Amino acid sequence: MLEWRFDPCSDARLPEVARYDVEAIIVCQEGYTSSLAADSLRELGLTQAGDLDGGFAAWRAHGQPTTGSPPA
């Protein structure tokens, strides 16, 4: 499903993913699944796909905000 939603050539893509150079940061709890997902997106050609090292747990452990809206 991830690949369909992030492939600019897919009819099921997200509206924001119109180009292969769109920035995509994938986040999971510990960073393992997101690393695999980001790699899969890079294999599709999304050159700006990456993940959050250590996942949400590392984000929280470093005192980063965990509530509210993401920055624009």
C-alpha positions as a Python dict, from the first residue, in 0.01 Angstrom:
ca = {
    (1, 'M'): (0, 0, 0),
    (2, 'L'): (283, 241, 84),
    (3, 'E'): (435, 205, -260),
    (4, 'W'): (102, 269, -433),
    (5, 'R'): (38, 582, -229),
    (6, 'F'): (387, 726, -284),
    (7, 'D'): (448, 634, -648),
    (8, 'P'): (384, 947, -860),
    (9, 'C'): (278, 718, -1148),
    (10, 'S'): (17, 532, -943),
    (11, 'D'): (-354, 609, -974),
    (12, 'A'): (-375, 552, -596),
    (13, 'R'): (-103, 805, -507),
    (14, 'L'): (-146, 1076, -248),
    (15, 'P'): (-220, 1414, -408),
    (16, 'E'): (97, 1561, -252),
    (17, 'V'): (316, 1305, -430),
    (18, 'A'): (319, 1440, -783),
    (19, 'R'): (696, 1418, -836),
    (20, 'Y'): (980, 1182, -752),
    (21, 'D'): (1171, 1454, -568),
    (22, 'V'): (905, 1513, -300),
    (23, 'E'): (1045, 1493, 55),
    (24, 'A'): (904, 1201, 253),
    (25, 'I'): (1007, 1131, 612),
    (26, 'I'): (876, 796, 738),
    (27, 'V'): (836, 744, 1113),
    (28, 'C'): (762, 433, 1318),
    (29, 'Q'): (804, 356, 1687),
    (30, 'E'): (1167, 235, 1695),
    (31, 'G'): (1301, 319, 1348),
    (32, 'Y'): (1334, -33, 1207),
    (33, 'T'): (1017, -54, 997),
    (34, 'S'): (1054, 305, 878),
    (35, 'S'): (1406, 232, 753),
    (36, 'L'): (1274, -52, 537),
    (37, 'A'): (983, 162, 415),
    (38, 'A'): (1210, 455, 323),
    (39, 'D'): (1441, 217, 137),
    (40, 'S'): (1144, 80, -56),
    (41, 'L'): (1043, 434, -155),
    (42, 'R'): (1398, 513, -268),
    (43, 'E'): (1388, 198, -483),
    (44, 'L'): (1074, 343, -646),
    (45, 'G'): (1277, 651, -732),
    (46, 'L'): (1179, 889, -452),
    (47, 'T'): (1523, 1039, -402),
    (48, 'Q'): (1423, 1242, -94),
    (49, 'A'): (1272, 955, 111),
    (50, 'G'): (1418, 901, 456),
    (51, 'D'): (1328, 800, 806),
    (52, 'L'): (1366, 923, 1162),
    (53, 'D'): (1669, 749, 1314),
    (54, 'G'): (1546, 570, 1626),
    (55, 'G'): (1183, 640, 1545),
    (56, 'F'): (928, 813, 1763),
    (57, 'A'): (1086, 668, 2077),
    (58, 'A'): (1415, 850, 2007),
    (59, 'W'): (1227, 1168, 1917),
    (60, 'R'): (1046, 1159, 2252),
    (61, 'A'): (1365, 1062, 2443),
    (62, 'H'): (1539, 1372, 2304),
    (63, 'G'): (1263, 1594, 2442),
    (64, 'Q'): (1105, 1680, 2107),
    (65, 'P'): (736, 1782, 2102),
    (66, 'T'): (489, 1496, 2085),
    (67, 'T'): (161, 1690, 2065),
    (68, 'G'): (23, 1963, 1848),
    (69, 'S'): (42, 2026, 1477),
    (70, 'P'): (355, 1955, 1272),
    (71, 'P'): (539, 2256, 1132),
    (72, 'A'): (427, 2372, 789),
}
